[in-house]
């Protein structure tokens, strides 16, 4: 028997490669998930998302007192990050996770400064336009909670974000990788621009 023509072999290799690529698993697109009674399910893999920034002992309430220091770490789902990079706007289903961790100064070989220790709580800010009256909603998780009820609209976090958020009620002004993108795309709120200039 003769050998296959080279062109047939090449076509076979290309076909096999196409089949292999088509079977490569892809990361599923994230969407907020809720229980039947409307509680948000905590995204289990949020620490694999895009890290935006970290704060230390931040508080928007001048009278707040704590007996310990805290770090906060902010993550956003990758789809929202990619959209923001292109447009300077948050798409529907954006999910921002604020992880609160106790700051420790004593441990191992550390002699100065602070490092992050156990998680003290998690706050999630979700944009789900068909579900929430104001498009966005807050959820608070503590301990080993895997679900959380929506924070009532009467809480100060909503009015604070609406009045002071640089982009779409979010505090982009505290995220050094985001603020230049918003400025370039002209999406910084006029109210925040006025606040920043005074």
N, C-alpha and C positions, 0 to 999 in steps of 0.2 A: 504494500500500500504506500501511496505517496504521502508526503508531509503536507500539512495545511499551508496554504499560501500565507505569507507574512501579514497581508492585510487582514485576513480572518483572525489570526492570532491577536493582532493589535486591537481589533474590534472586540474580541472576547475579553481582553484585559480591561478595556474601557468599560464594558458592560458590568464586569465583576466589581470594578471600582465604584461605579454608580450605585449598584445595589448595596455595597458596604456602607457608602456614605448615607444612603437613604435610611439605613437601619441604625445609624449612630444615634444614641439617645440624646435628646435635647432637654435643657432645663425648662420645666413648665413655667409659664407666665404666672406671676403671683397675683392673686386677688384676695381681698379680705374675706375671711370665712366667719360665719356667725352660727350660733346655736339656734334652735327653733324659737327660743324666747328672746332672740335679738342680742345676745351677748357676743362680744368679739372673741374669737379664738386667738390666743397669743401665737404669732408666727414662730414656729419652733426653730427655724434656721436663721433668725434675723442677724445673728452674729457673722454670717457669711455674706451679708449684704454690703452695700457701699458705706464705708465709715465716713461721716461728714466732719465731725469735730468733737472735741472734748472740752468741758468747762470745769472750773474748780471753785467750789463754794459760791456758785452763782445764785442770786435771789433777786426777784423783782419786787419784793416786799422789804422796804428799809427797816421795818420793825421785827423782822424774823430773826429768831435766836435758835442756834443749834448747839448741842454739847459735843459735836464732832464735825469733822470736815468731810466734804463729799466731792466726788468726781461725777460728772455726767458724760455719757458717751451717746452720740446720736448716729443712728443707722437709717438708711432709706432703701426701699426695694430697688433693684437694679433697673427695672423698666422705667421707673420714675426718674432716676438719675440720668439715664440716657436721654429722655425727653427734655429734662431741664437743661442739659448741656446744649441741646439744639435750639430751644425756644426761650429759655429763661422762665418757663411756666411749669407748674405742677399739673400733670395729667390726672384724670379721674383714676381712682384706686391707689393714688399715692399713699404710702404708709410710712410714717416716720416713727422710729422707736427710740425713746430716751431711756437709757439704762442708768440708774443711780447706784453708785458704788461707794462704800465707806473708804475714806482715806486713812491709811495707817503710816506711822512714822517708824515704828519699831518692828524689826523683823529681819531675820537672816543677817546679812552683813551691812544692812542699811544704817548709816550714821547721820544722815541729813536729808531733809525733804520728805516727800510722801509717795506712796505707791498705792495702787488700787487693790482693794480687798473684796470681800463678799458683796454680792448684789443686795441692795436694800429695798429696791422697788423698780418698777418699770412703768413708764407712761407711753401711750401710743396715740398718735394723732393721725386720723384717717380721713381721706377725701373720698366720699362715696356719694356722688351727687343725687342719685336716685333714691337713696335711703335717708339722708339727713337734710333737715330743713335748711340749714346754713351751709350745706355742702360738706363741711368738716365736722368731726366729732372727736372727743377725747375719751380715753379709757385708762383706768389705773389698775395695775396688777401688783400684788404684794405676795411675799413668801413664795409658795409653790403654785399659786393660781395659774390656771391654764385658760380661763375665760374671765371676762369682766363685763359688767353692765356699763352702759354709756354714762359718762359724767353728765349730770343734769345741766341744761342750758343756762340755768340761773347761776352757775359757778363763775367766779371771776376770770378763769382762764380764757373763756370765750371772748369777753369784752376786751381783755388785755391784748390778746392776739389780734383782734380786729382793729384795735386802736394803734398798736405799735409794731405789728408784723411788717417787715420790709416787702415781702412778696406773698400775696394771696393768704394773708393772715398767718404766715410762718415767719419765724425769726431768722431769715436768711442773713441778716446783718451780723450774726454771730458765727457764720460758717464761711471761713476764708476762701474755700474753693467755690462757693456759690455766688457770693456777692458780686464779683467781677463779671460773671456770666449774666446776671440779672441786669447789671448796669449796661453791659454791651447790647443787650436785647431791649432795653428800655422798659423793663417790667417792674422796676422798683416803684412802690406806691408813692404818690405825691405826698400823702400824709407823713410817711416815714421820712421822705426827703426834707420836708419842712422841719421835722423833729431833729434830724441829724445836723441841720444847719444852725440850730439854736442851742 
